[in-house]
Amino acid sequence: MPRVEMTQHLYRFFPHLKGQVIIVPAGSVAEVLLAINDLAPGFTDYVLDERGALRRHVNISINNNMLIDKVKLTDRIPEDGTVYIFQSLSGG
């Protein structure tokens, strides 16, 4: 089953996930995010916009490859995959 990792910043908003090994069923990115939301209610509200697309400040990689479908989140996560969720850096 796929493993999920995320940046430390996200643990500020979802502290009960910190230190856990997050394992979810394989499927699409959308399904994986819903599984995380079951563990941490409100997670999808933080990473997805009101249409269900990935927010501009959030990035996801699957086995070190950037997510392709940021709107419908249909990219598939393999059984032995690692999903990494992180925020974009911006500013000046």
Secondary structure, DSSP 4 states (H G I P E B T S, - for coil): --EEEE-HHHHHH-GGGTT--EE--SEEHHHHHHHHHHHSTTHHHHHB-TTSSBPTTEEEEETTEE-S-TTT---EE-TT-EEEEEEPP---
